[in-house]
Amino acid sequence: MLASCGKKDAAPAQVIYKGPFLESENVVELLSDSARLHIRLTAPLEQIFENGDKLYSKGVAVTFYDKPGKLIVNTLVGKWCRYDNATKLYTMRGAVNVANVPEQQHLNTEELFYNQVQQKIYTKDSTFVRVQTPTEVLTGYGLTANQDFSRYGIHKPTGTFTLAEAKSQGK
């Protein structure tokens, strides 16, 4: 005869999967209004999570168009991006570049936020930014701009150089 201690076997532990439930390659998303293209997002890999958050771990490019949807106004490019569905906020990291095509303005930074609802681009106050225009280079910490990067402000400017001075300093 065999006896047992009366201890019942414990139920197996439940493992909750928190990874993406959908993964797509070579993604092209078009956002339009009244049959006019406003935003085009492209990415080599998109992972979508159960709560609607998205991860672009291999980079992302977001292109903004003018009101008729014909001309490119602005581009955002980053090596990594996360979209928070609850706040409609994109967080881009890794050699982030913003380019206002008509104004020939370029922004370089390591981290940038794009708020889709407010149509604003911004960084933390501690994030270094470098803006190049056709005539000068502006550097500083923290930036707030409108979606098309036609108007911007650097929170803590550290320098303004003419383009010729910046090139001679190796920047």
MIMI-410777 format. One record per residue (C-alpha): residue number from 1; residue in three letters; x, y, z. Coordinates in steps of 0.001 Angstrom, whole numbers, plus 500000, padded with zeros to 6 digits. Example, Ala and Ser with C-alpha at 12.3 -4.5 7.8 and 13.67 -1.06 7.14 Angstrom:
<resi:1	resn:ALA	east:512300	north:495500	up:507800>
<resi:2	resn:SER	east:513670	north:498940	up:507140>
***
This chain:
<resi:1	resn:MET	east:500000	north:500000	up:500000>
<resi:2	resn:LEU	east:501145	north:503487	up:499215>
<resi:3	resn:ALA	east:500168	north:506528	up:501207>
<resi:4	resn:SER	east:500370	north:510145	up:500315>
<resi:5	resn:CYS	east:500647	north:513244	up:502433>
<resi:6	resn:GLY	east:497316	north:514416	up:501142>
<resi:7	resn:LYS	east:498981	north:517265	up:499249>
<resi:8	resn:LYS	east:497289	north:517991	up:495964>
<resi:9	resn:ASP	east:499336	north:518780	up:492898>
<resi:10	resn:ALA	east:499570	north:522543	up:492353>
<resi:11	resn:ALA	east:497983	north:523899	up:489206>
<resi:12	resn:PRO	east:500541	north:524738	up:486528>
<resi:13	resn:ALA	east:501587	north:528384	up:486509>
<resi:14	resn:GLN	east:499919	north:530471	up:483845>
<resi:15	resn:VAL	east:502247	north:532315	up:481534>
<resi:16	resn:ILE	east:500851	north:535537	up:480118>
<resi:17	resn:TYR	east:502237	north:536448	up:476703>
<resi:18	resn:LYS	east:503115	north:540128	up:476498>
<resi:19	resn:GLY	east:504777	north:540183	up:473089>
<resi:20	resn:PRO	east:503359	north:541406	up:469794>
<resi:21	resn:PHE	east:500274	north:539701	up:468416>
<resi:22	resn:LEU	east:500914	north:540945	up:464874>
<resi:23	resn:GLU	east:504173	north:541475	up:463018>
<resi:24	resn:SER	east:504493	north:542961	up:459516>
<resi:25	resn:GLU	east:507471	north:543591	up:457260>
<resi:26	resn:ASN	east:507976	north:546437	up:454761>
<resi:27	resn:VAL	east:505090	north:548461	up:456168>
<resi:28	resn:VAL	east:503576	north:551453	up:454375>
<resi:29	resn:GLU	east:500778	north:553252	up:456235>
<resi:30	resn:LEU	east:498942	north:556140	up:454604>
<resi:31	resn:LEU	east:496842	north:558584	up:456619>
<resi:32	resn:SER	east:494492	north:560728	up:454587>
<resi:33	resn:ASP	east:491577	north:563074	up:455075>
<resi:34	resn:SER	east:489000	north:563867	up:452387>
<resi:35	resn:ALA	east:490991	north:561772	up:449891>
<resi:36	resn:ARG	east:494128	north:563884	up:450488>
<resi:37	resn:LEU	east:497319	north:562258	up:451703>
<resi:38	resn:HIS	east:498598	north:563847	up:454932>
<resi:39	resn:ILE	east:501072	north:561375	up:456438>
<resi:40	resn:ARG	east:502998	north:558387	up:455096>
<resi:41	resn:LEU	east:504779	north:556045	up:457500>
<resi:42	resn:THR	east:507225	north:553407	up:456257>
<resi:43	resn:ALA	east:509145	north:550838	up:458291>
<resi:44	resn:PRO	east:510997	north:547568	up:457621>
<resi:45	resn:LEU	east:509281	north:545947	up:460635>
<resi:46	resn:GLU	east:506156	north:546802	up:462628>
<resi:47	resn:GLN	east:505034	north:544918	up:465731>
<resi:48	resn:ILE	east:501536	north:545586	up:467077>
<resi:49	resn:PHE	east:500622	north:544756	up:470663>
<resi:50	resn:GLU	east:497247	north:543846	up:472151>
<resi:51	resn:ASN	east:496699	north:547375	up:473553>
<resi:52	resn:GLY	east:497317	north:548970	up:470136>
<resi:53	resn:ASP	east:500886	north:550077	up:470875>
<resi:54	resn:LYS	east:503327	north:549658	up:467994>
<resi:55	resn:LEU	east:507074	north:549052	up:467911>
<resi:56	resn:TYR	east:509334	north:549852	up:464962>
<resi:57	resn:SER	east:512582	north:548269	up:466156>
<resi:58	resn:LYS	east:514358	north:548455	up:462784>
<resi:59	resn:GLY	east:513612	north:552119	up:462118>
<resi:60	resn:VAL	east:510823	north:554283	up:460786>
<resi:61	resn:ALA	east:510297	north:557188	up:458385>
<resi:62	resn:VAL	east:507300	north:559516	up:458678>
<resi:63	resn:THR	east:506568	north:561900	up:455803>
<resi:64	resn:PHE	east:504179	north:564848	up:456115>
<resi:65	resn:TYR	east:502486	north:566326	up:453038>
<resi:66	resn:ASP	east:500998	north:569747	up:452295>
<resi:67	resn:LYS	east:497205	north:570338	up:452448>
<resi:68	resn:PRO	east:496530	north:569165	up:448872>
<resi:69	resn:GLY	east:498595	north:566039	up:449634>
<resi:70	resn:LYS	east:501002	north:566522	up:446730>
<resi:71	resn:LEU	east:504248	north:567991	up:448102>
<resi:72	resn:ILE	east:506470	north:566704	up:450899>
<resi:73	resn:VAL	east:506682	north:569272	up:453685>
<resi:74	resn:ASN	east:508550	north:567439	up:456435>
<resi:75	resn:THR	east:510156	north:564090	up:457235>
<resi:76	resn:LEU	east:511009	north:562368	up:460533>
<resi:77	resn:VAL	east:513470	north:559466	up:460481>
<resi:78	resn:GLY	east:514698	north:557397	up:463415>
<resi:79	resn:LYS	east:516464	north:554079	up:464006>
<resi:80	resn:TRP	east:513889	north:552992	up:466613>
<resi:81	resn:CYS	east:510326	north:554089	up:467353>
<resi:82	resn:ARG	east:507510	north:553229	up:469738>
<resi:83	resn:TYR	east:503908	north:554390	up:469299>
<resi:84	resn:ASP	east:501777	north:554671	up:472440>
<resi:85	resn:ASN	east:498180	north:554138	up:471347>
<resi:86	resn:ALA	east:496650	north:555599	up:474539>
<resi:87	resn:THR	east:498406	north:558971	up:474168>
<resi:88	resn:LYS	east:498926	north:558935	up:470360>
<resi:89	resn:LEU	east:502600	north:559662	up:471030>
<resi:90	resn:TYR	east:505541	north:558490	up:468906>
<resi:91	resn:THR	east:508915	north:558199	up:470670>
<resi:92	resn:MET	east:511817	north:558077	up:468206>
<resi:93	resn:ARG	east:515413	north:557293	up:469168>
<resi:94	resn:GLY	east:518784	north:556797	up:467555>
<resi:95	resn:ALA	east:520102	north:559376	up:465076>
<resi:96	resn:VAL	east:516737	north:561089	up:464687>
<resi:97	resn:ASN	east:516568	north:563448	up:461718>
<resi:98	resn:VAL	east:513845	north:565956	up:460895>
<resi:99	resn:ALA	east:513885	north:567774	up:457569>
<resi:100	resn:ASN	east:511603	north:570613	up:456520>
<resi:101	resn:VAL	east:511924	north:570360	up:452749>
<resi:102	resn:PRO	east:510643	north:573815	up:451625>
<resi:103	resn:GLU	east:512627	north:575713	up:454301>
<resi:104	resn:GLN	east:515720	north:573486	up:453952>
<resi:105	resn:GLN	east:515925	north:573087	up:457744>
<resi:106	resn:HIS	east:517359	north:569963	up:459352>
<resi:107	resn:LEU	east:517237	north:568802	up:462965>
<resi:108	resn:ASN	east:519520	north:566146	up:464421>
<resi:109	resn:THR	east:519012	north:564670	up:467886>
<resi:110	resn:GLU	east:519058	north:561316	up:469702>
<resi:111	resn:GLU	east:515475	north:561297	up:471017>
<resi:112	resn:LEU	east:512333	north:563008	up:469770>
<resi:113	resn:PHE	east:508614	north:562869	up:470503>
<resi:114	resn:TYR	east:505818	north:563410	up:467986>
<resi:115	resn:ASN	east:502375	north:564071	up:469468>
<resi:116	resn:GLN	east:499864	north:563168	up:466782>
<resi:117	resn:VAL	east:496901	north:564818	up:468561>
<resi:118	resn:GLN	east:498632	north:568161	up:469229>
<resi:119	resn:GLN	east:500597	north:567969	up:465950>
<resi:120	resn:LYS	east:503811	north:568883	up:467789>
<resi:121	resn:ILE	east:507390	north:567670	up:467680>
<resi:122	resn:TYR	east:509473	north:568075	up:470837>
<resi:123	resn:THR	east:512390	north:566791	up:472896>
<resi:124	resn:LYS	east:513162	north:566713	up:476593>
<resi:125	resn:ASP	east:514922	north:569803	up:477947>
<resi:126	resn:SER	east:518049	north:567699	up:478573>
<resi:127	resn:THR	east:518285	north:566413	up:474979>
<resi:128	resn:PHE	east:520927	north:568003	up:472729>
<resi:129	resn:VAL	east:519616	north:569323	up:469417>
<resi:130	resn:ARG	east:521321	north:570660	up:466310>
<resi:131	resn:VAL	east:519331	north:572619	up:463719>
<resi:132	resn:GLN	east:520844	north:573533	up:460376>
<resi:133	resn:THR	east:519291	north:576149	up:458095>
<resi:134	resn:PRO	east:520646	north:577287	up:454714>
<resi:135	resn:THR	east:522712	north:579979	up:456470>
<resi:136	resn:GLU	east:523410	north:578876	up:460056>
<resi:137	resn:VAL	east:523711	north:576076	up:462584>
<resi:138	resn:LEU	east:521907	north:576373	up:465927>
<resi:139	resn:THR	east:522695	north:574119	up:468902>
<resi:140	resn:GLY	east:521160	north:573713	up:472306>
<resi:141	resn:TYR	east:519069	north:571579	up:474622>
<resi:142	resn:GLY	east:515343	north:570955	up:474306>
<resi:143	resn:LEU	east:513148	north:571831	up:471343>
<resi:144	resn:THR	east:509473	north:572368	up:470595>
<resi:145	resn:ALA	east:508179	north:572644	up:467034>
<resi:146	resn:ASN	east:505011	north:572362	up:465025>
<resi:147	resn:GLN	east:504401	north:569195	up:463009>
<resi:148	resn:ASP	east:505838	north:570536	up:459750>
<resi:149	resn:PHE	east:508907	north:572014	up:461510>
<resi:150	resn:SER	east:508276	north:575438	up:459971>
<resi:151	resn:ARG	east:508277	north:577055	up:463452>
<resi:152	resn:TYR	east:510486	north:575858	up:466307>
<resi:153	resn:GLY	east:512163	north:577022	up:469480>
<resi:154	resn:ILE	east:515267	north:575743	up:471228>
<resi:155	resn:HIS	east:514721	north:575884	up:475010>
<resi:156	resn:LYS	east:518371	north:576330	up:476074>
<resi:157	resn:PRO	east:520431	north:577604	up:473122>
<resi:158	resn:THR	east:524174	north:577030	up:473387>
<resi:159	resn:GLY	east:525433	north:578357	up:470088>
<resi:160	resn:THR	east:524710	north:579900	up:466730>
<resi:161	resn:PHE	east:527219	north:579582	up:463928>
<resi:162	resn:THR	east:527133	north:580661	up:460325>
<resi:163	resn:LEU	east:527302	north:577676	up:458023>
<resi:164	resn:ALA	east:530880	north:578569	up:457005>
<resi:165	resn:GLU	east:531998	north:578664	up:460677>
<resi:166	resn:ALA	east:530316	north:575334	up:461444>
<resi:167	resn:LYS	east:532022	north:573594	up:458511>
<resi:168	resn:SER	east:535422	north:574945	up:459540>
<resi:169	resn:GLN	east:534911	north:573535	up:463066>
<resi:170	resn:GLY	east:534214	north:570071	up:461665>
<resi:171	resn:LYS	east:530541	north:569919	up:462639>
***
